[in-house]
Amino acid sequence: EEFDSYIKELHWAQHFAYLNREEMMDRFAQCLGEFIGTEVVEAERINCHHNYTVKEEHFSKNVWLTRKGAVLADAGVKALIPGSMGTRSYVVEGKGFAPALRSAPHGAGRKYSRTEARKRFTAKDLDSRMTGIVYRPGKEWIDEIPDAYKDIDQVMEDAAKLVEVKHELRQVLNVKGT
């Protein structure tokens, strides 16, 4: 009974997260359209979960799978693999690699914890690393410095069996919420 209750609430939370991402994308498209003076027409929208639990079949067994720091990379399924707020991100298509449970990394992943990043870096370091990218400066964002994350190019090289890169995205603007 407790497990069923937990799964019900888990699905509710995951659906809420999905709808929240949809709302953020809708608002961004609207604001961008207002800024450029014409309606944004989407060619494609990719809204993929990460850090979620789902029931799937793997190796002829039905299992509850938690993708922590991972996205679904089923054959033909598109996903996003972000770097940091100052590095590239990638639009990918899954290859359905069974030994990895049809999963791929959600992003670069942290090299340093938030606490360690705040000890190692300064707001000046952050400003230096964000040259050419519009972002919200300040000491409260030091833990998000690109240096606190693993090298996204290495992560993508390591994920070559899992996904095919379709598009490479370059940061021009980064907005972190408070």
C-alpha positions, 0 to 999 in steps of 0.5 A, a space after each residue: 500500500 505504501 509503495 503504491 501511494 509513493 508511486 502515485 505521488 512520484 508520478 504526480 511530481 514527475 508530471 508537474 515537472 514536465 508541465 513546468 518545463 513546458 510552461 517555461 518553454 512557452 514563456 521563453 518563446 513568447 518573450 523571444 517573439 516579443 523581443 524580435 518582433 515576430 511570433 516564434 514558430 517552433 520546428 521541434 520541442 524536446 522536453 526530456 525528464 532527468 532524475 526520474 523513475 519509470 517502469 520499463 522492461 530490460 533484459 526480459 524483466 519488468 523493473 523500476 528504473 531510476 535515471 539519476 543524472 540520466 535521460 532516456 536514450 531509446 533508439 530515435 528518442 531525442 534529448 538534451 545534454 547540457 554542459 554548464 552555463 558557460 559551455 556547449 550543450 547538445 541535442 542528441 538522438 538515442 541509440 537504444 544501447 541496452 547495456 546502459 539501460 537505454 540511458 545517457 548522461 543528463 549533462 556534464 555533471 559536477 566536478 566540484 560540489 557547490 560548497 567546494 566551488 565556492 571555496 575555489 572560485 571567486 565572482 571575478 573568476 566567474 566573470 572571466 569564464 562567462 566572457 561573451 555570454 549574457 548572464 546574471 553576475 554575482 557571488 551567489 552564482 559562483 557555485 555554477 562556474 563552468 570550472 565546477 563541471 566536468 568537461 562536456 566534450 569528454 562526457 559526449 565522447 564517453 557517450 558515443 555508444 549511447 547517443 548521436 549528436 544532432 545539434 551543438 548549441 552555444 551559450 549566448 544567454 543564461 538566466 538562473 532563477 533565485 
